[in-house]
Each structure stands twice: as structure tokens, then as C-alpha cells.
Amino acid sequence: MSPKMSLRYLFSIDYLFSTTGKLSYGLLYLLFFLAATVAGITYRILAKRKNDYIAKEDFVKQFFWIYVLWGALGLVSVFARAQNLPVFGARIFTIAIIFLFAISNFWLVIYHQKWTKKEIYKFTNKKRKEKWLKKK
């Protein structure tokens, strides 16, 4: 096993905080974070057009800000890494962004399952009842 592939080397402080060397998978990172940013903006625009937006409003806001925030920070990280900037270009910064993005997505799933589904159910019941009640 080469010294560059050992776990001790991959988790060493020098490697994680290094900004020198080739930016491996740079295009993949760039496309991933750009897609996350675009997905957040697109979802918000498309969700506002739907009838049940009032029930999903809190979820849509959280989805938008999580995807735009982590996508923009990821794009900053890729740019900083390409320019060899000391703090934001470190590998640990990109790893932290990806890790926190995954945790945020886990939170979105929990929030949708626990609270948004209840709000959608209440909203559909309210609409169904309003359909048959006479308005004065």
C-alpha cells in the first residue's frame, strides 16, 4: 500500500488542512454544489405555484435555505481550493460542508415526515370541508 493511500495519511492534520496539490474531483464538487443551489431555488419557485403551498410553506423555506446555504458555501470552498486559499480551501472545510449538508437533509426528512404531513392533512381536510359548506 502506498503511503498516500494509508488511513493514517488521509486523516493526518497536514493532509486535511492542506490546500496544495491537485484538486481531485473538483469538477464533480462544482457540479454537485451548483446543482444543490439550483435545486433549492427551483423547488421554491415550483412549490409556490401549487395550491397546497400554505401547508408546505415552512418546509419549503427550510429546504430553500439549506440547499442555497450549503450549495453556496460549497461553491466558495471549491473556488478557495482552486485558488489555494488557506482556510476555506482546506480539505476539511469541504468535508465539513458535505457532512453538514447530509445532516441537514436528514433533518428535512424528519421535518417533512413529522410536521409537514400533518399540515398537508389539515389543509386538505379544511379545503374539503370548505367545498361543501355554504358561504354567507
C-alpha positions as CSV (number, residue, x, y, z in Angstrom):
1,M,0.0,0.0,0.0
2,S,1.4,3.4,-1.0
3,P,1.9,6.0,1.8
4,K,-0.6,8.3,0.1
5,M,-3.4,5.7,0.4
6,S,-2.9,4.8,4.1
7,L,-5.6,5.8,6.6
8,R,-3.1,7.5,8.8
9,Y,-2.1,9.8,6.0
10,L,-5.6,10.5,4.9
11,F,-6.6,11.6,8.4
12,S,-3.5,13.4,9.3
13,I,-3.7,17.1,10.2
14,D,-1.3,18.0,7.4
15,Y,-3.4,16.4,4.7
16,L,-6.8,17.6,6.0
17,F,-5.7,21.3,6.3
18,S,-3.5,21.3,3.2
19,T,-4.5,23.4,0.2
20,T,-1.6,22.4,-2.1
21,G,-1.8,19.7,-4.6
22,K,-4.2,18.8,-7.3
23,L,-7.9,19.5,-6.8
24,S,-9.1,16.0,-7.3
25,Y,-12.8,15.7,-8.2
26,G,-13.0,19.5,-8.5
27,L,-15.5,19.4,-11.4
28,L,-17.6,16.9,-9.5
29,Y,-17.7,19.1,-6.4
30,L,-18.5,22.1,-8.6
31,L,-21.4,20.4,-10.3
32,F,-22.7,19.0,-7.0
33,F,-22.8,22.3,-5.2
34,L,-24.1,24.1,-8.2
35,A,-26.9,21.6,-8.5
36,A,-27.8,21.9,-4.8
37,T,-28.1,25.7,-5.2
38,V,-30.2,25.5,-8.3
39,A,-32.4,22.7,-6.7
40,G,-33.2,24.9,-3.7
41,I,-34.1,27.9,-5.9
42,T,-36.1,25.8,-8.4
43,Y,-38.0,23.9,-5.6
44,R,-39.1,27.2,-4.0
45,I,-40.3,28.6,-7.3
46,L,-42.2,25.5,-8.3
47,A,-43.7,25.0,-4.8
48,K,-45.2,28.5,-4.7
49,R,-47.3,27.6,-7.8
50,K,-49.0,24.7,-6.1
51,N,-52.3,25.0,-4.2
52,D,-51.1,23.5,-1.0
53,Y,-48.2,25.9,-0.6
54,I,-49.7,27.3,2.6
55,A,-49.4,23.9,4.2
56,K,-45.8,23.4,3.0
57,E,-44.5,26.9,3.5
58,D,-42.3,26.2,6.4
59,F,-40.8,23.1,4.8
60,V,-40.2,25.0,1.5
61,K,-38.4,27.8,3.3
62,Q,-36.2,25.3,5.2
63,F,-35.4,23.4,2.0
64,F,-34.6,26.6,0.2
65,W,-32.2,27.9,2.8
66,I,-30.5,24.6,3.5
67,Y,-29.8,23.9,-0.2
68,V,-28.8,27.5,-1.1
69,L,-26.6,27.9,2.0
70,W,-24.7,24.7,1.7
71,G,-24.5,25.0,-2.1
72,A,-23.1,28.5,-1.9
73,L,-20.6,27.5,0.8
74,G,-19.6,24.5,-1.3
75,L,-19.0,26.7,-4.3
76,V,-16.9,29.1,-2.1
77,S,-15.0,26.1,-0.9
78,V,-14.3,24.8,-4.5
79,F,-13.2,28.3,-5.6
80,A,-11.0,28.7,-2.5
81,R,-9.4,25.3,-3.1
82,A,-8.7,26.1,-6.7
83,Q,-7.0,29.4,-5.6
84,N,-5.1,27.7,-2.7
85,L,-6.6,29.9,-0.1
86,P,-5.5,28.9,3.4
87,V,-8.7,28.4,5.5
88,F,-11.6,27.9,3.1
89,G,-9.6,25.9,0.6
90,A,-8.7,23.2,3.1
91,R,-10.0,19.7,2.5
92,I,-11.5,19.6,6.0
93,F,-13.7,22.6,5.1
94,T,-15.2,20.8,2.1
95,I,-15.6,17.6,4.1
96,A,-17.4,19.6,6.8
97,I,-19.7,21.2,4.3
98,I,-20.7,17.8,2.8
99,F,-21.2,16.3,6.2
100,L,-23.4,19.1,7.5
101,F,-25.3,19.1,4.2
102,A,-26.1,15.4,4.8
103,I,-27.2,16.1,8.4
104,S,-29.4,18.9,7.1
105,N,-31.0,16.6,4.6
106,F,-31.7,14.1,7.4
107,W,-33.4,17.0,9.3
108,L,-35.5,17.8,6.2
109,V,-36.7,14.2,6.0
110,I,-37.7,14.2,9.7
111,Y,-39.4,17.6,9.5
112,H,-41.4,16.5,6.4
113,Q,-42.5,13.2,8.0
114,K,-43.3,14.6,11.4
115,W,-44.8,18.1,10.8
116,T,-45.4,18.8,7.1
117,K,-47.5,15.8,6.5
118,K,-49.8,16.8,9.4
119,E,-50.1,20.3,8.0
120,I,-50.9,18.9,4.5
121,Y,-53.6,16.6,6.0
122,K,-55.1,19.5,8.0
123,F,-55.1,21.7,4.8
124,T,-56.8,19.1,2.6
125,N,-59.4,18.5,5.3
126,K,-60.1,22.2,5.5
127,K,-60.4,22.5,1.8
128,R,-62.7,19.5,1.6
129,K,-65.0,20.9,4.2
130,E,-65.0,24.4,2.7
131,K,-66.0,23.0,-0.6
132,W,-69.3,21.7,0.8
133,L,-70.1,24.4,3.3
134,K,-72.2,27.3,2.2
135,K,-70.6,30.7,2.3
136,K,-72.7,33.6,3.6
